[in-house]
């Protein structure tokens, strides 16, 4: 999967406010579903469904801990988003530099 595809899937997954809140809770502290669901408007079942989407998007991973699963951020998914944004930023800067050079050349011609 390319960084662009992974980044788009990750950003799409984070488009849901509940999912974003869950992602932020996992980012603050690796946790089990019950811990993540505590104090949220959505229930444990909905949190599990949101975690599945975040996992499919490559943003979280799970590790077994007895009968529980602990969810934590997956650095590979986050790196894909960052790489994609870095590529866009680099291309934007290159395009701006080319535009600025053209403007200087136009001014020199006048």
C-alpha positions as CSV (number, residue, x, y, z in Angstrom):
1,X,0.0,0.0,0.0
2,X,1.4,3.4,-1.0
3,X,1.8,6.2,1.5
4,X,-0.9,8.2,-0.3
5,X,-3.5,5.3,-0.1
6,X,-2.6,4.6,3.6
7,X,-2.8,8.3,4.4
8,X,-6.2,8.7,2.8
9,X,-7.5,5.7,4.6
10,X,-6.2,7.0,7.9
11,X,-7.6,10.5,7.4
12,X,-10.9,9.1,6.3
13,X,-11.0,7.0,9.5
14,X,-10.3,10.1,11.6
15,X,-13.1,11.9,9.9
16,X,-15.6,10.6,12.4
17,X,-15.6,12.6,15.7
18,X,-16.1,9.6,17.9
19,X,-13.3,7.7,16.2
20,X,-11.0,10.8,16.5
21,X,-11.8,10.9,20.3
22,X,-11.0,7.2,20.6
23,X,-7.7,7.7,18.6
24,X,-6.8,10.5,21.0
25,X,-7.5,8.4,24.1
26,X,-5.3,5.6,22.7
27,X,-2.6,8.1,21.8
28,X,-2.6,9.4,25.4
29,X,-2.4,5.9,26.9
30,X,-2.5,2.3,25.5
31,X,-5.8,0.9,26.8
32,X,-8.3,-1.9,26.7
33,X,-11.8,-1.3,25.2
34,X,-13.4,-0.9,28.6
35,X,-10.9,1.8,29.6
36,X,-11.4,3.6,26.3
37,X,-15.2,3.4,26.5
38,X,-15.3,4.8,30.1
39,X,-16.8,8.2,30.1
40,X,-17.6,8.2,26.3
41,X,-21.1,8.8,24.9
42,X,-20.8,5.8,22.7
43,X,-20.9,2.3,24.3
44,X,-18.3,-0.5,24.4
45,X,-19.7,-2.2,21.3
46,X,-19.4,1.0,19.3
47,X,-15.9,1.7,20.6
48,X,-14.9,-1.8,19.5
49,X,-16.3,-1.1,16.0
50,X,-14.4,2.2,15.8
51,X,-11.2,0.5,16.9
52,X,-11.7,-2.0,14.1
53,X,-11.9,0.8,11.6
54,X,-8.8,2.5,13.1
55,X,-6.9,-0.8,13.0
56,X,-7.9,-1.4,9.4
57,X,-6.7,2.1,8.6
58,X,-3.3,1.2,10.2
59,X,-3.6,3.8,13.0
60,X,-3.8,1.4,15.9
61,X,-2.6,-2.0,16.7
62,X,-3.7,-4.5,19.4
63,X,-1.8,-6.9,21.6
64,X,-3.3,-9.6,23.8
65,X,-3.0,-9.2,27.5
66,X,-4.8,-12.2,29.1
67,X,-8.4,-12.0,28.1
68,X,-8.1,-8.3,27.1
69,X,-6.6,-6.6,24.0
70,X,-4.6,-3.5,24.6
71,X,-4.8,-0.9,21.8
72,X,-2.0,1.5,21.1
73,X,-1.0,3.7,18.2
74,X,0.6,2.1,15.2
75,X,3.6,4.2,14.3
76,X,3.6,2.8,10.7
77,X,0.2,4.2,10.0
78,X,1.1,7.6,11.4
79,X,4.4,7.6,9.5
80,X,2.5,7.0,6.3
81,X,0.4,10.1,6.9
82,X,3.4,12.1,7.8
83,X,5.4,10.9,4.7
84,X,2.4,11.8,2.5
85,X,2.1,15.3,4.0
86,X,5.9,15.8,3.7
87,X,5.8,14.9,0.0
88,X,2.9,17.4,-0.5
89,X,4.8,20.0,1.4
90,X,8.0,19.4,-0.6
91,X,6.2,19.6,-3.9
92,X,4.4,22.8,-2.8
93,X,7.7,24.4,-1.8
94,X,9.3,23.4,-5.1
95,X,6.4,24.8,-7.1
96,X,6.6,28.1,-5.1
97,X,10.3,28.3,-5.7
98,X,9.8,27.8,-9.5
99,X,7.0,30.5,-9.5
100,X,9.2,32.9,-7.6
101,X,12.1,32.3,-10.0
102,X,9.7,33.0,-12.9
103,X,8.6,36.2,-11.4
104,X,12.3,37.3,-10.9
105,X,13.0,36.4,-14.5
106,X,10.0,38.5,-15.7
107,X,11.1,41.5,-13.7
108,X,14.6,41.2,-15.1
109,X,13.2,41.2,-18.6
110,X,11.3,44.4,-18.1
